[in-house]
Amino acid sequence: MAGPTTELLAAPPSHRSDRGFRGLVALLALLSVAPLLAWVYGFGRFATWFRFVALPALIVVVLVAWRSSRPATPHRDLRTAMVAGTIGGLVGTIGYDVVRLPFLAVGYRLLAPIDSYGVLLLDARSSSPLSGFAGWAYHFSNGICFGIAYAMVALGRNWRWGLAWAMVLETASVVTPFSGAYGISGRWDVIAIAYGAHVPYGLALGWAAGRGEMLCGELNEIGRRAPTLAVAGLVAVLAVWHQPLSPGRAAAATSLVGGRFSPAWLRVPVGGCIDIAEGAGSEHRCFEEAGVHRIRLDGRPYSGGFVIVDSEMRREARG
């Protein structure tokens, strides 16, 4: 019986090069998470890694998607994988978030890290409508890029491989410094919810990549630009939700509105301090440990807010 290596050697040169190109696209797509990993490992600022690594890689992936969408493209499998990964990643990310929504009602702040991504990406001192939009756009970009990376190497595979990929992604967040930076380590209830939420992501991705040819055919009946329109629709929804062009303000202090921080997120260097103002009084707090700190002012689930204590800001100050 011929093994995978024999099949690869027997394939036409153009088909082998297409496989190699898809592998390269998969690696480029995975670079979307480089800013977050670099930041939690202490390798540099999130914004710098996004600007010089993730963004250029994303631009190349978009250009590849555009070129492969042309009717006369010789890279049929490349287009199929791009479409399957985009749709599977988008639908899966929506499913991932929807599964977590019920837990928000009982006080779990499961979506909070998404807002921190925007603050870090913009290198801002506090959250704003623009940082909220940027954080959610980055969140969906990661979900779609993970989907593209999977589809590039697992096109036509059984749906169970998609589920396995989703579990690998969540395991990575548990075993890397991400869990410590965001205070997840040892919180097995939060970890269990995260694994459970990755199930619909993996199922959607496994379904899309497993039936890639059929999916492309069905989408072509709607319109060849259907995946592009789906992503554009997502961006429009995020823009309407967050109103990124609304005026925001840089803040080193936060006021309380109904017991909650306004702005909800502040970012300070290690050793930095914030002032929490309420009425005529204020509270001064300082932070010596890097990471994301949840500040609760009372027993209510949504009281207070968050402070990102960023070691990269300290290094800049010393420089």
C-alpha positions in Angstrom: 0.0 0.0 0.0 1.3 3.4 -0.9 2.0 5.7 2.0 1.7 9.5 2.1 5.4 10.0 1.0 4.9 7.7 -2.0 1.7 9.6 -2.9 3.5 12.9 -2.7 6.4 11.7 -4.9 3.9 10.3 -7.4 1.9 13.6 -7.6 2.5 16.0 -10.5 5.1 18.7 -9.7 2.5 21.4 -9.9 0.4 19.6 -7.2 3.4 19.1 -5.0 4.3 22.8 -5.3 0.7 23.7 -4.4 0.9 21.6 -1.2 4.1 23.4 -0.3 2.5 26.8 -1.0 -0.4 25.9 1.1 1.9 25.0 4.0 3.6 28.4 3.6 0.2 30.2 3.7 -0.7 28.1 6.9 2.5 29.4 8.6 1.7 33.0 7.6 -1.8 32.7 8.9 -0.5 31.4 12.3 1.5 34.6 12.7 -1.7 36.4 13.6 -1.2 35.2 17.2 2.5 36.2 17.3 1.8 39.6 19.0 -0.1 38.1 21.8 2.4 35.3 22.4 5.4 37.7 22.1 3.8 40.0 24.7 3.0 37.2 27.3 6.5 35.8 26.9 8.1 39.2 27.4 9.6 39.4 23.9 8.4 42.9 23.1 5.4 45.1 22.7 2.2 43.7 21.3 1.8 46.8 19.0 5.4 46.3 17.6 4.9 42.6 16.8 1.5 43.3 15.2 2.9 46.1 13.1 6.0 44.3 11.8 5.0 40.6 11.9 1.3 39.9 12.1 0.0 42.7 9.8 2.5 42.0 7.0 1.7 38.3 7.2 -2.1 39.1 7.1 -1.7 41.3 4.1 0.1 38.5 2.2 -2.7 36.0 3.2 -5.3 38.5 1.9 -3.4 38.9 -1.3 -3.2 35.1 -1.8 -6.9 34.9 -1.1 -7.6 37.6 -3.8 -5.3 35.9 -6.3 -6.8 32.5 -5.7 -10.3 33.8 -6.1 -9.8 34.6 -9.8 -11.9 32.3 -12.0 -8.8 31.1 -14.0 -6.7 30.2 -11.0 -4.7 27.0 -11.4 -4.5 26.6 -7.6 -7.9 25.1 -7.1 -7.1 23.4 -3.8 -5.6 26.7 -2.5 -8.8 28.5 -3.1 -10.9 25.7 -1.6 -8.8 25.7 1.5 -8.9 29.5 1.8 -12.7 29.6 1.5 -13.2 26.7 3.9 -10.8 28.1 6.4 -12.4 31.6 6.3 -16.0 30.4 6.6 -15.2 27.7 9.1 -13.1 30.1 11.2 -15.7 32.8 11.1 -18.6 30.6 12.0 -16.6 28.8 14.6 -15.5 32.0 16.3 -19.1 33.1 16.5 -20.1 29.8 18.0 -17.1 30.0 20.4 -18.4 33.4 21.7 -22.1 32.4 21.8 -21.4 29.4 24.0 -19.7 31.7 26.5 -22.5 34.2 26.7 -24.7 32.5 29.3 -21.7 32.5 31.7 -21.5 36.3 31.5 -24.9 36.5 33.3 -23.4 34.9 36.4 -20.4 37.1 36.5 -17.7 35.4 34.5 -15.7 38.0 32.5 -14.8 35.6 29.8 -14.8 38.1 27.0 -12.7 40.6 28.8 -9.3 39.6 27.3 -10.6 40.6 23.9 -10.9 44.2 25.0 -7.3 44.1 26.3 -6.0 43.1 22.8 -7.3 46.4 21.5 -5.5 48.4 24.2 -2.3 46.6 23.6 -2.6 46.7 19.8 -3.0 50.5 19.8 -0.4 50.9 22.5 -3.0 52.9 24.4 -3.1 54.0 28.0 -6.8 53.2 28.4 -9.7 51.6 26.6 -11.8 53.5 24.1 -14.4 52.8 21.4 -11.5 52.4 18.9 -9.6 49.9 21.1 -12.8 47.9 21.6 -13.2 47.7 17.8 -9.5 46.8 17.4 -9.7 44.1 20.0 -12.7 42.4 18.6 -11.3 42.7 15.1 -8.1 41.0 16.2 -10.1 38.3 18.0 -12.0 37.4 14.8 -8.8 37.7 12.8 -7.2 35.1 15.0 -10.2 32.8 14.7 -10.3 33.1 10.9 -6.5 32.8 10.5 -6.4 29.7 12.7 -9.1 28.3 10.4 -7.2 29.1 7.3 -4.1 27.5 8.7 -6.0 24.3 9.5 -7.8 24.1 6.2 -4.5 24.6 4.3 -3.1 21.4 5.7 -6.2 19.4 6.5 -8.5 20.0 3.6 -10.8 17.0 3.1 -10.0 15.5 6.4 -12.6 14.0 8.8 -14.4 16.6 10.9 -12.8 15.1 14.1 -9.5 16.6 13.0 -11.0 20.1 13.3 -12.2 19.3 16.8 -8.6 18.1 17.7 -7.2 21.3 16.3 -9.5 23.4 18.5 -8.4 21.5 21.6 -4.8 22.1 20.6 -5.5 25.8 20.4 -7.0 25.9 23.9 -4.3 23.8 25.4 -1.8 26.3 24.0 -3.5 29.0 26.0 -3.3 26.9 29.2 0.3 25.8 29.0 1.8 29.1 27.8 2.3 32.2 29.9 -1.1 33.5 28.6 -2.8 31.7 31.4 -0.7 33.4 34.0 -0.8 36.8 32.4 -4.6 36.7 32.4 -5.1 35.1 35.7 -6.5 31.8 34.3 -3.9 29.4 36.0 -5.6 27.1 38.4 -9.1 28.4 37.6 -10.4 25.1 36.4 -14.0 26.3 36.0 -12.8 29.0 33.5 -10.6 26.5 31.8 -13.4 23.9 31.4 -15.7 26.6 29.9 -12.9 27.5 27.5 -12.5 23.9 26.3 -16.2 23.6 26.0 -16.5 26.7 23.9 -13.8 25.5 21.6 -16.0 22.5 20.6 -18.3 24.5 18.3 -15.2 26.2 16.8 -13.7 22.8 16.0 -16.9 21.4 14.7 -17.5 24.3 12.4 -14.0 24.2 11.1 -13.9 20.5 10.7 -17.2 20.6 8.8 -16.1 23.4 6.5 -12.7 21.9 5.7 -14.0 18.3 5.4 -16.5 19.3 2.6 -14.4 22.1 1.1 -15.3 21.4 -2.6 -19.0 21.2 -1.8 -18.9 24.3 0.3 -17.2 26.3 -2.5 -19.8 25.1 -4.9 -22.7 26.1 -2.7 -21.1 29.5 -2.0 -20.5 30.0 -5.8 -24.2 29.8 -6.3 -24.6 32.7 -3.9 -21.7 34.6 -5.4 -18.0 34.1 -5.9 -17.3 36.9 -3.4 -19.5 35.4 -0.7 -16.5 34.8 1.8 -15.3 38.4 1.2 -18.8 39.7 1.8 -19.1 37.7 5.0 -15.9 39.2 6.4 -17.0 42.7 5.3 -20.3 42.1 7.1 -18.5 41.1 10.3 -16.4 44.3 10.1 -19.6 46.4 9.6 -21.3 44.8 12.6 -18.3 45.5 14.8 -18.1 49.1 13.6 -21.8 49.7 14.4 -21.4 48.0 17.8 -18.2 49.8 18.9 -18.5 53.1 17.0 -14.7 53.3 16.7 -14.7 56.9 15.5 -16.5 58.1 18.6 -14.4 60.4 20.7 -12.3 58.7 23.4 -9.9 60.0 25.9 -6.5 59.0 27.1 -6.6 58.4 30.9 -4.2 57.6 33.7 -7.1 57.6 36.1 -10.6 56.2 36.0 -13.9 57.4 37.4 -16.7 55.2 38.7 -20.0 55.0 36.9 -22.5 52.7 38.6 -19.6 51.1 40.5 -17.7 50.3 37.2 -14.5 51.8 35.8 -14.9 54.4 33.1 -12.8 53.8 31.0 -13.0 50.1 31.8 -9.3 49.4 31.1 -6.2 51.2 32.1 -2.6 50.3 31.1 0.4 51.1 33.3 4.0 50.0 33.6 5.2 47.7 36.3 5.3 49.9 39.4 2.8 52.2 37.9 -0.3 53.6 39.8 -3.8 54.5 39.0 -6.3 56.9 40.7 -9.9 55.6 41.1 -12.1 58.7 41.4 -15.6 58.6 42.9 -17.3 61.8 43.7 -15.0 64.2 45.6 -12.7 61.4 46.8 -10.2 59.1 45.1 -8.3 55.9 45.7 -4.6 55.4 44.7 -3.4 51.9 43.7 0.0 50.8 42.5 1.0 47.6 40.8 4.2 45.7 41.0 3.3 42.4 39.1 3.0 42.3 35.4 -0.2 40.9 33.8 -3.9 41.7 33.7 -5.4 42.6 37.0 -9.1 42.4 37.7 -10.0 45.1 40.2 -13.3 44.4 42.1 -14.6 47.1 44.4 -17.4 45.2 45.9 -19.2 41.8 45.6 -21.1 42.7 42.4 -19.9 40.6 39.4 -19.2 43.6 37.1 -17.9 46.1 39.7 -14.6 47.8 39.1 -12.6 47.1 36.0 -9.2 46.0 34.7 -5.6 47.2 34.7 -3.0 45.9 32.3 0.4 46.1 34.0 2.8 46.1 31.1 6.5 45.3 31.6 7.3 46.6 28.1 6.3 50.1 29.2 8.8 49.9 32.0 11.6 48.9 29.6 10.7 51.8 27.4 11.0 54.2 30.3 14.4 52.8 31.3 15.6 53.2 27.7 
